Amino acid sequence: MHGIAGLIVLALTWAQNDASSKAATDHLIGLQQSDGTFKFQATEQHFEGLYSILGLAILSDRGWCPAVEKLVNHYLTLQGADGRPGAKTYKALFEEGYIGCFLAEVALQDKHGKIKLPGDLRAKLRDSITRMVPYFEKSQGASGIWEYRGGQLNGYKETAVALGVLQFYRMAEALGVPSPQASIDRALQFMRSRWKDGGFVNGDLEKESSIHLTPACMAALLWVKGKSVSDMVKAGHAFNERREQTGYLTQWKHDEYDRIPQNLQGQARQLVERRQMFGLFHLCLTYLRERNPKFEKIHKQVCSLLLANPSGSNTWSSTIGTGGATAFAVLTFNLAKRDSLVFFWPDPSKSGGGSTGAWLGAQLAKAADKGVEVVKTAANTTASGLKLKAKDVLQSLNGTEVADPEAVGAVLSGLAVGDELIAKVLRDGKDVEAKTKVKAMPAAAARWKEEQLKGWW
């Protein structure tokens, strides 16, 4: 079900998770020190870039607040002359891109009117993001990935490193900072080299596709422009669905390290629990970014899993520490709000988020023969712009054949309000083509009750 019905479900989900999310965010804020960094236990890993995940989580729950402001100033102070976003050791490389995403998120929220930054801070953020783009371009390895530098894993190539950078590039582009297409293409080529059986292999040491990394790759690829990744996205969906059927959503631990050579298992074991939180969040984010109706069901299952498996009072734990795990839990809960972060949106360059996205404005049913039959249309909608009427049969939208209403929803999920939509329709035995600009759900339809929206897209 699309539109308001989905929003009602999401609102109920958010109401159920609200208390846990707010208490968990209190825990994260309580970890912050006066310089903007976060204090973790001695046994936990300290990644400078990990703070950005905590920052995104706090921002998703509290908006612009002193904790977010302190972290922004910390990163601006820490940034190197070469544009490097503050990572001090090779271990932080995995999340350098996410530091960029956090700062770009703040700038985009200001751009879209969600928050209002002081003029001097707005200018500093713009300068910081502008300098990061060439840094990532220059530091990219010949293979297309950003390799670890220094330490025992010097030269190690981990697919996950590309994800933060690719998403940062798109966010910077939405701020008007041009993305280096050649760098994006090289990163995608590397990701394609790690694409196996529909999923993605993460590190050099791993032999099979990761159930945790694959959803994150999917979420990042959904933000890449063009059709160069459509085959990987389609196969990734099938991979995720197979994993869901084998119990991925009910497994709190996973023995992925058992597939790695014996002498390297100890090192790999340290990553496993962290990946589970990472993977569950990105599984939900994938469905949300493409406005897939499956989001509501999967998100509810994941939130139930989180609430049933805390490590303490409104906290979660993993080998990366309670801070990182709890931050991913908060981010997962707050996906129910859809537009709390630009980072959740289908397209960071468009305002409005999932709750005001493309809506056809037609009640649909699978046609008896081929295509999708129009049952009824609403005024002042995309459907009325296409001049659709009852008994028309949709054959394709923007060149994509549609066999059922869900296929129509999939096409709409990739569009934003204002985009062009071209429909091929079978009407009274004749082929007709129509085009219009995509519209959001009008206010009159937004007031419909849930049962009134059954079958509407």
N, C-alpha and C positions, 0 to 999 in steps of 0.2 A: 504494500500500500504506500502511496506517495503523498506528498504535501502535508496538509494539516494533520491527517491521521498519524503520520509518522512523527510529527512534532509533539503530538499529545503523548505518544508512547515515550518519546525522549524526555518530556517534562516529568513524567511519572518516574522514569529511571533516575533522573537527576534528583528528584525529591527524596528517593530512597537512599541515594549515596551522598547527599549533601553534608550530613553531619560528619561522616567519616572523612570526607574530603577536607572539610574545614579544620577538623582536629589534626589530620595528617599535615596540613599546611602549617598549622601552628608549630608542629614538631620541626618542620624544615626551617621555619623562621627562627626557631629557638637554637638551631645549629649555627646560625650566622654570627660571625665575629665583627668587630667594629670596622675592620678594613674591607668588609664586603664578602670575604671568603667564608667557607663553612668548615666547622670543626668536626672531624669524624673520629671514631675510635682508632686506637693505635693499630689494631689488626685490620682495619679497612684500607682499601686502596685510595690514594689521594691523587685524583686526576684534576688538574686545573680546569680542563674542559668539562668535567662532570658537573661543576658548579652551574654551567649553563643549563643543564637539564633541570636542576633545582630551580633556577631562575625562571624557566619557562613554566614549571609547575606552579610556582607562587604567583606568577603573572596571570596564569589561567584561572586562578581561584580568587585573587585579591585585586587584580588590575594593577595600575600604577600605584606603588606604595613604597615606603622607605626601604624595605628589603630589596626590592627590584632596583631602585635608584642607586643604592650602595653597590650592588653588583655591577651595574652599568659603569659607574665611575671607576670601579676596580679594574675592569677590562680596558677602559680607555687609558688608564694610567699605565697598564701593563703592556700595551701593544708596542711592538718593536718598530724601529725606524723603517724596516723593510716591509712593514704591514703585517707581520706575523701576529696573530691574535692572542698572544699571551701564554701559549703552551711552553712549559719549561723543559720537559723531558720527552723522550720518544713515546712514553706511555700515553701522553696527552694527545698525540697525533690523531688518534681515533676520533677525538671529539673537537679538534680545532674547527672543523666545519660547523659544529653545533654552537661554538662560541659566536661565529658569524651569524648563525640563524637567530640566536637569542638577541643580539644587538639589532639585526635587521627586523626582527619581530617588533621590538620597541619602536623603531623608526616607522614601520608600516602601520602600527596602531595609531601613531601620531598622524600619519598621512591620511588614514581613513577616518579620523575624527573620534576614535575610540578613547584616546587619551590626548592631553595637550602638554607638550614639552616646552620648557623654557627655550627661547630662541638660541641661546648659546649652546645648550645641550643638543638641540636639533642639528646645529651646524657641526658639532664635534662628532656626532654619530654618522653624519653624512661623509665626513672626511675619513673616519675610521673604516667604514664599509667600502668606500672608494679605493682605499689603499690595500684592503684585504684581497680584492679581486685579482690584481696582478701578482700578489704574493702567491696565491694558490696556483695561478697559471705557471709561474716560474718554478715552483717547487714540485711540480708534478713530474713523476718519473717517466722514463722513455716508454715503459710498458702501459702507461695510462693511469697508473695508480699512484697514490702518495705513500711511499714506502716509509717504514719505521727508520728513524735515524738514531744510531747509538744503541748502547746496551747489548744484551745477549741476542736480541731479535733484530739487530741492524740489517736492513735490507729486506725484512719480512714484508710480504705483500698481503694485506688483509682487505677483502672486498668491502667490508663495512666502512672502511675509511672514506670511500668515495661518496657514501650516502649523505653525510652532513655537507660536504662540499657542493654536490650537485644541487641540493636544496637551497643552500646559501646563494649559489649563482642565480637561481630563479627568484629568490627574494630580493637580491640586489638589483636584478633586472626590473622587478616591479617598482623599485625605488628610482628607476631611471639610470642606473649604472649598467652599462652594456656588459653582457656575459661573453666570455671568450668561447665561441662555438667550437673552435678546434680543440680546446681543452675538454669541453663536454663530450665531444665525439670520441676522444681518446679514452676518457673514463668509461664511456658506454661500451667501447670496444673491449676494454679489460673486463667489464662486467659480463659481456657476452662470452668471453673466454672461460668464465667461471660458472656459466649457465649449464646445468646438467640435469637431465630428467625432469625439466620443468622448474626446478628450484635452483638455488645458487650455493656453490661451495664458498666458504668464507676464507679461511687461511690456507697458506701453503701446506700445512701439515694435515689438512682434513681431506678425506676421501669421498665423502658423500654430501649431497645438498643439505643445507641446514634448515630445519623446520623453524628456527628462530630468526635467522637472517632473511629468509625468503620473503616474509611479509614486509620487512623493512625495505628490501629492494623494490618490492611492488609499490610501496607508498612513494618512494623517491621517483620511480619511473613514471608514475602517474603525473608528475610535475614536469616531465621532459616534453618539449614540444615536438610535433611531427609524428610520423608513423613508424619511425625507425625502431621503436621499442614495442610495437603492438603485439608481435608474436611472443615476446617474453612475458608481457602482461597477461595475455590469454593463457599461456602455459602455466604461469605462476598461480593463476586462479585455480586451475585444475590441481596443481600440486598442493595448494592450501586446503582445498576441499578433501583431497585424499587423506591429508593429515588430520583434518577435523574428524573424519569418519573413523580413524584409528585411535581416537581418544586424546588428541592433542589438547583439547580444551579442558580436559579433566585431569591431566597429568601436571602435578606441581613440580616434579623433578623429571629429568630426562637423561638417559645414559648415552648421550651423543658421543662422549669421550671414548666409549667402548670401541668405536670404529677407528680410533687413532692408534698408531704403533705404541707398544707397551712402554717404551722408554720415554715417550712424550705425554703419557696420560696425565701425569701429575700437573703439568703445565696447562693442559687443556681443561682439566677438571675445574680449575679456578674460574673458568669462563661460563660454565654450564648454567648455574642458577641465575646469573645476571642475564643471560640470553633469554631465559624463559620470560622474565618481566618485559624485556625489550621486545620479544616476539609477540607476546599477547597484545601489548599496546599497539604495535604496528599492524597487527592483523585487523584490529578495529579501525585504525586510521585509514587503511587501504580502502575498506568499504565506505567509510565516511567521505573520503576525498572524491570518490567517483559517484557519490550519492546512490550507492547500491542499496536497495530495500533490505538486503540481508543484514545491514548494519545493526538494526535494532535488536534482532535475535542474538547475533554473536556478541554484541556489546553487553547485553543483559547477562549472558552466560559467563563472560569474562569477569564482569563486576561481581557476580555471585561467587565466582571462584576466589577472587581477591578477598572479599569479605569473610569467606570461610577459612582463609589461610593466613591470618596476620601473624607476625612474629611477636607483636606486643600490642599495647593499646594504641590503635590507629597508626601502626607502623608496620612496614614489611622489611624483610632482610634478604640479603644474598651475599655472595662473595665480594661484590662491589660495595657492599655496605648498606646500612639502613637508609642513609640519605638518598642514594641513587635508586634503590628499590622503591622507597616510599614516594619519591618524585614520579616514577613511572606509574605508580598506582594513582596518584593525584591526577596526572595527565589523562589516564584511562577513564577515571570517573568523569572528568570534565569534558570529555568528548561528547557527553550527552547534551552539553550546551551548544555544541556545534561551532558557534562563532566566538567563543571566548578567546581563541588565538587565531591570528591569520594563518599560522602554521597548520591549522586544521583544514583550511579552505581548499576547495577543488583547484582554485587558481589564485595565487597570491596577488596578482595584478588586478583582480576584480573585487569590488567592495560588496558586502552583504552576506557572504558566507553561505552555508548550506540552507539556512532557513529562508532565504529569499532568492533561491536559485531558479533555474528554468522550470516552467510549468506549461504543459501543452494545453490544458483546459478542455480535455475531452474524456468521456467515459468510453472505455475500449473493451473489446472482447476478441478472442482469437477467431479469425474468419473460418468458415466451413471448409473453404478450399485452401487458399494461400494468402498470407498477410494478416492484417489486423483491422477488424471492422470498427467503424465509429458508431457508437450507440447514441451519443448525445454530446453536444458542445455547450460551452458557456460563453457569454458575451465578454468582449474586451480581453481576449486571451490570444495566445499563439494560434490556437485552433481557428478562432474567428478570423485572424489575420490570413490564414491559409485558405479561408472560405470552406472549411470542412463542414460536411453535413451528415446526418444520419444515413447509414448504409454505404457511405464511402468506405473503401478498403485501402488502407495504407500499405504500399508496397515497399517503399524505402524512404529513409530520412538521411539527407546529406550523403547519399550514395551507399548507405548501409541498409541491406535488406532487413526487414523486420518481420519475424514469424509469429511473435506473440507480444502482448502488452509489456512484458518485462524487457524485451528487446528495444521497445520504444523508450522505456525508462533508461536503458543503458546509453542510448544516444543522447538523451537529454542530460545525463549526468556529466557528459563532456562539454556541455555548452554553458554559457553564462548569459545573463540578461543582456540583450542588445546584439548578440551574435545572430548571423543569418541562418535560417533553416529552410532547406529545400525539400519538399515532399513530392514523391511520385504516388499518385492515387488512381485507383481503378474506380470510375464512376459511371454507372449505367452502361457497363461494358466497354467503356473507352478509357484510355490512359490519359491522365491529366497531370500536369506539373504546376506546382505553386510554390511561392517563396514569401517569406516574411521575416521580421525581426523577432527574436525570442522575447517573451514577456514573463514577468513574475506572476505569481498568483494574485489576482485582484483582491481588493479589500472585501468585496461582497462574498467571494468564495472562501476567504479566510475565516469568515464567521460561520461557515457550515458546520454542522455536527459531524462527528466521526462517521456515523452510518451513512450520511449523505455522500461521503467521499469514496465509498466503496467502488473500486474499478476505475476511478479517475486518475489521470496522469497529467 
